[in-house]
Amino acid sequence: MAKTGKAVVVREHGGGVSVEEVTVESPGPGEVMVKIEACGVCASDAAALSGKMPLPPPLILGHEGCGIIEELGEGIADLEVGDKVLMSFIPQCGCCRFCADGEGQLCDDHAKVYFTLPDGTTRAKDGAGNPLFIFSGCGCMAQYTTVVRNSVVKIDSDLPSDKACLVACGVLTGVGAALNTAKVKAGSTAAVFGVGGIGLNVVQGCAIAGAEKIIAVDLEDKKLEMAQQFGATHTVNPNNGDPVAQIHEITGGGSDYAFECIGLGPVVLQAFAATRKGGHAVVVGVSAPTEMVPIPAIALTTQEKHLSGSWFGSGVPRRDYPRLLNLYRSNRLKLDELVTNTYSVDDAQQAFDDLKAGLNARGVILFD
């Protein structure tokens, strides 16, 4: 049956969020309803709020969620009501050429769920009965959401939702960039440009891989101090001099790997320049469509440098969520330390204000 609860809604780009009572319809065939317990506040949500990510309002935010299956639609045989699940903002159909090749993060279904379910509709309505779009096919910054089966992954019921939810975006995106995309080697050197929520997870991904030197680069000393808690061995503040030159000095000629975690063309160029001959620069940050990067083509040939992107940490949620959560259980992956503040849904605007001010590694909205 339909459920009514609070949700965080974008009504106009560039404004604040609106906390509203919304109604979520029961799941149809191949769909599930989830009662959300916790949802991370991600820079991607902020981009949808500001309009940098041009998704149409009215839009329910949220894609980094954890909750409990409330209701099952027809044809769902591998889940039960009461199962704890993490959201996946890329549904990963399992059938397209990318899923078949183990590149589920590039699944063709993702283009169908930027702001609706794959069929182009949503199950959410506002108080006046008008349909609401849902961010990334999830819309899980809400007490209830109805999504397709492939947008959820079952996890162990004893895991804390306010920590586990972070795996559904920030952690897999960052740690996966190090482990899955770059395949960082033990004893190597790495530089991470931008150590916000994603960059911190790249840092700890490099640490898990056994990198010998991990250089955190950021304009804010507070973030650099935090990066050291997650495994950074060196810090560089560009306010104190050319970061590329400093990285070359620390590593003796350039880092083996460099990660751009901001989404700015000039910083991508810095990351590329910071790597050694044969080095690998990975772009993790999501940039505006107008951002361009003037890479010197000769370096690709004569220095055999590599430049690649990493989307969702090159991750496969059904494979990577359990792996990451097992690392958390064994105290090798820091999740507790990432949650710097929690908020009630009524305080959602404060959560976004704090994100913009750079106060949190991750803020998490908790639902009753």
Secondary structure, 3 states (H helix, E strand, C coil): CCEEEEEEEECCCCCCEEEEEEEECCCCCCEEEEEEEEEEECHHHHHHHHCCCCCCCCEECCCCEEEEEEEECCCCCCCCCCCEEEECCCCCCCCCHHHHCCCHHHCHHHHHCCCCCCCCCCCEECCCCCECEEHHHCCCCECEEEEEHHHEEEECCCCCHHHHHHHHCHHHHHHHHHHHHCCCCCCCEEEEECCCHHHHHHHHHHHHHCCCEEEEECCCHHHHHHHHHCCCCEEECHHHCCHHHHHHHHHCCCEEEEEECCCCHHHHHHHHHHEEEEEEEEECCCCCCCCCCCCCHHHHHHCCCEEEECCHHHCCHHHHHHHHHHHHHCCCCCCHHHEEEEEEHHHHHHHHHHHHCCCCCEEEEECC
